[in-house]
Structures are given as structure tokens and as C-alpha cells.
């Protein structure tokens, strides 16, 4: 199973930082009901996800939020 370290940021709110698989990240994006649409690789179940990246929705607007992710190496010990 592949894990990602990720952060969801929205101005005026505390960042959400987690290490999880893609299913849990997708659940967070769905439950948070952020404005707009999440990046396609996190909406489409079988889409390829890059090892790392940043997505910003409506930068500079009241609806701004961002997602940053990095693939965690399978050899890396995760301490929660």
C-alpha cells in the first residue's frame, strides 16, 4: 500500500496534516466539502497520482485552499 504525507490548508483555519493512503485523503477532501473541485487525481479512483505536488484552488480569493502531498517511501518508518 502507498502512503502520502499531506497537508490541506485554508486561510483562517488550522492546517490538516496527516500521513495516510489515498482513500483516507479522498475521504477528507469529500467530507470537508471545500469550494471547487479537488485535483482530478484525487477525485478519480484509478487516476495516477504523482509522487509529490501542490494544488491551490482560487489563489488569492475567499475560496482559496491548497493541498500539498509527498509520497512516503515504503522503507520509511511512520511515527504517528
C-alpha positions in Angstrom: 0.0 0.0 0.0 1.2 3.5 -0.8 1.2 6.3 1.8 1.4 10.0 1.4 2.2 12.8 3.8 -0.3 15.6 3.0 -1.5 18.9 4.2 -4.8 20.7 3.5 -4.6 24.5 4.1 -7.3 27.1 4.1 -6.6 30.7 5.2 -8.1 31.4 8.6 -8.3 27.7 9.5 -5.8 25.3 11.2 -3.9 23.1 8.7 -4.8 19.4 8.5 -1.6 17.4 8.3 -1.7 13.6 8.0 0.0 10.5 6.7 -2.4 8.1 5.1 -3.3 6.2 2.0 -5.1 7.8 -0.9 -8.5 6.5 0.2 -8.3 8.4 3.5 -7.1 11.6 1.7 -10.0 11.3 -0.7 -12.4 10.9 2.3 -11.1 14.1 3.9 -11.5 16.1 0.6 -15.1 14.8 0.3 -16.1 15.4 4.0 -14.5 18.9 4.2 -16.7 19.9 1.2 -14.2 22.6 0.1 -15.2 25.0 -2.6 -14.5 23.9 -6.2 -13.2 20.5 -7.2 -10.1 18.7 -5.9 -7.3 17.8 -8.3 -8.5 15.1 -10.7 -6.0 12.5 -9.4 -7.8 12.7 -6.0 -11.3 12.5 -7.4 -10.9 9.7 -9.9 -10.3 6.4 -8.1 -7.9 4.8 -10.7 -6.1 8.0 -11.7 -2.3 8.1 -11.4 -1.0 10.3 -8.6 2.4 12.0 -8.8 4.9 11.3 -6.0 4.6 14.9 -4.8 2.9 18.1 -5.7 0.9 21.2 -4.7 -2.6 22.2 -5.8 -4.1 25.6 -5.0 -7.7 26.4 -5.6 -8.6 30.0 -6.5 -5.3 31.5 -5.1 -6.0 35.0 -3.6 -9.7 34.6 -3.4 -12.0 34.0 -0.4 -12.4 30.4 -1.7 -8.7 29.7 -1.6 -7.4 26.4 -0.2 -4.5 24.2 -1.0 -3.3 20.6 -0.9 0.3 19.6 -0.7 1.4 15.9 -0.8 4.5 13.7 -0.9 4.7 10.0 -1.3 6.3 8.3 1.7 8.9 5.7 0.9 7.9 2.2 1.8 11.2 1.9 3.8 10.4 5.0 5.9 9.1 4.3 9.4 6.0 6.4 10.1 5.6 7.6 13.7 2.1 8.9 14.4 
